[in-house]
Amino acid sequence: MKNKSEELNEAVAHMDIAHVNIQNPQCSRNNDVNNLISIGNNELNVQRLIDTSSVNDISLLVNNSDLSLQEKLEFMNKIWFQLNWLQKWKWLTYSNILNGAFCKFCVIFSQKEGGIGKQSLGSLCTKEFSNWKHAIEKFKHHEETCYHKACIENYKVMSQKSYVPVNTQLDKVAVAEMIENRKLIRPVIESILVCGRQGLALRGHKDSGPLSIEEEPIENDGNFRAILRYGLKMASLGNSDLQLIRERCKRNAQYLSPKIQNEIIYTCNKLILERIVKRINLSKGFCVLADETADIGGIEQFSICARYIYNDEIQEDFLNFVPLHNTSGENLANTLLDSLKNFGIDLQYLRGQGYDGAAAMSGRFNGVQAIVKKQYKTAVYIHCSAHVLNLAICSACELSSIRNTIGIIEAVYNFMNTPKRQCVLQNEVKTVISSLEVMSGWIDRETFTKASQLLLSLRDTTFNVKKNIDLLEAINLAEDLSNEIQTMRQNTDAVFSVIFKNLEEKSECLDIQICIPRTYFYKDSDSLSEPDIVITEIKMWKNVLKRTEEDQKPKTVIQFLQFCDEDLFPNIYKLIKIICILPVTTCTSERSFSSLRNLKTYLRNTVSEDRLNGLAMLNIHRNEILTPDDIIEELVDGLRGSNEISSIIFSYLKSVDERSPIIQDIALYCDSCPGQIKTIN
């Protein structure tokens, strides 16, 4: 067995002695060992520096008879130490610039300090040694120092072919950690996506601490943990290591806390909203739909939706819920416009707005539609068609008989809305009147009195109830009324001509001149051409439709848009597109309220707004498919700036991207300590 000293000597023997360049002094200065003293220990340059140290020294003069006598005398005056020193101590080299000796290993590999107490290094390391009288004693002492042996060991390690640099080793550790962390968080994201898409509550009675996989908890720990537990069990049956990774992960890096859940849910909301906003801006024309309602927590939620055309199809998409603290028309309008801007929607393409008939929304002067139209002239207001029946009933209630009829119907509904009375109504299938007749004979004084009053009201002639009418006759009467109204609509030109003629006669008597209203063409980035050009295109478009075969003519507005050539008829295409995006109803907003009631319930009445919007987007936009990788990449790139420490470290790691390409981003904070982070990419 070789001792430590012999191994070090063998390592030294593999290195060439750095020599003095005798024939070319300039080259000697370029390669002199003095140049290495100020260079740091860069691992990538160590081997090159050793090989490029002095390439010539006095040993080359042995058996060299080409030198003249004058040259031999000059060289003898300059070189002061003996050749056998270089042969005996392989680590020794000579500096022609400083006229001193150095240890090549200590110059290249050592630090600025060493030895007992980490004293500053001097001769042979950072300073030249030229005291030749004590040279042998100094060389022997230096050879036995710990820092000299450590430098030789460093050279041995680095000279091996299998040596892996430190930064590469760190990168491999980071890659392994990244892969394991991604495996750890991917099932968590998938479980949240399942709960969000199905509208399930995530949290339970006790949902803190590590996840128990083998044993089912006694208390309900929520749908999120139950789905995650079931998924890990199924994965373990397929020889997956997900369960093992979950069991051996740190207790403060479980990625199960409500904070991590909210971060993932917020990211889902952001990704889906960005996709929708991108489609809206590409369509270059949209209509806004809005409505408000109070949730179970007593908060006024403003539902904002958009109607636009994408891929020649009409799309109506829910955007977000916005909490309200004031339901005045001005505040609603400002909230609507500010929210659209925050979403990233370009408001120059706003072409319409659709609301219900509430005064705050549809008011002519201070309503939302009036305030929005003052800022965006092209935003045409369309009343929701689904609320037209309410307007018709309100207008009809100006007649006392109809008002009394509607009031009696409402009173009958409220009276029958109890389980006991509904049972009687189900048994008396014929009419409501027969049910009231039965209940008027009850002993219960309140029921008896109210049933008798309603029975008298229904039998009154002003209510116009025909006892012996059957369902078929009622349908025929409704159809007759519908046909009469349809006939009146088809003859509008003739009826209007008569009305206009009477108006002209009265205007002449009053000396009033009837004028045609002005037509305005709003100029913006998507405006129409001059009026004459638009009228000409309309005439040409009519001729195109006349030449088209009857069976090939489009039947719907969206078919007209597909049929129209945008290059030939740009203004017609824009007009048809505006017709397509103008709203018909606000049903999309109403449907979002159904999701709201499903997500924010009596037991979940304190859900935060970010969490509510994220879950609503997952539940409503089921056609928007999100993958765990999409969410992980967004978490890596985003961080939202909510954690100052993570943001600083994230910026630092971004700056060292070229030096260490593996460590690029910071992904998530740990559950218990926001300052602690995990590298997943």
Secondary structure, 3 states (H helix, E strand, C coil): CCCHHHHHHHHHHCCCCCECCCCCHHHHHHCCHHHHCCCCCCHHHHHHHHHCCCECCHHHHCCCCCCCHHHHHHHHHHCCCCHHHHHHCCCEEEECCCCEEEEHHHHHHCCCEECCCCEECCEECCECECCHHHHHHHHHHHHCCHHHHHHHHHHHHHHCCCCCCHHHHHHHHHHHHHHHHHHHHHHHHHHHHHHHHHCCCCCCCCCCCCCCCCCCCCCCCCHHHHHHHHHHHHHHHCCCCHHHHHHHCCCCCCCCCHHHHHHHHHHHHHHHHHHHHHHHHHHCCEEEEEEEEECCCCCEEEEEEEEEEECCEEEEEEEEEEEECCCCHHHHHHHHHHHHHHHCCCHHHEEEEEECCCHHHHCCCCCHHHHHHHHCCCCEEEECHHHHHHHHHHHHCCCHHHHHHHHHHHHHHHHHCCHHHHHHHHHCCCCHHHHHHHHCCCCCHHHHHHHHHHHHHHHCHHHCCCCCCCHHHHHHHHHHHHHHHHHHHHCHHHHHHHHHHHHHHHHHHCCCCCCCCCCCCCCCCCCCCCHHHHHHHHHHHHHHHHHCCHHHCCCCHHHHHHHCCCCCCHHHHHHHHHHHHCCCCCHHHHHHHHHHHHHCCHHHCCCCHHHHHHHHHHHHCCCCCCCHHHHHHHHHHCCCCCCHHHHHHHHHHHHCCCCCCCCCCCCEECCCCCCCEECCC
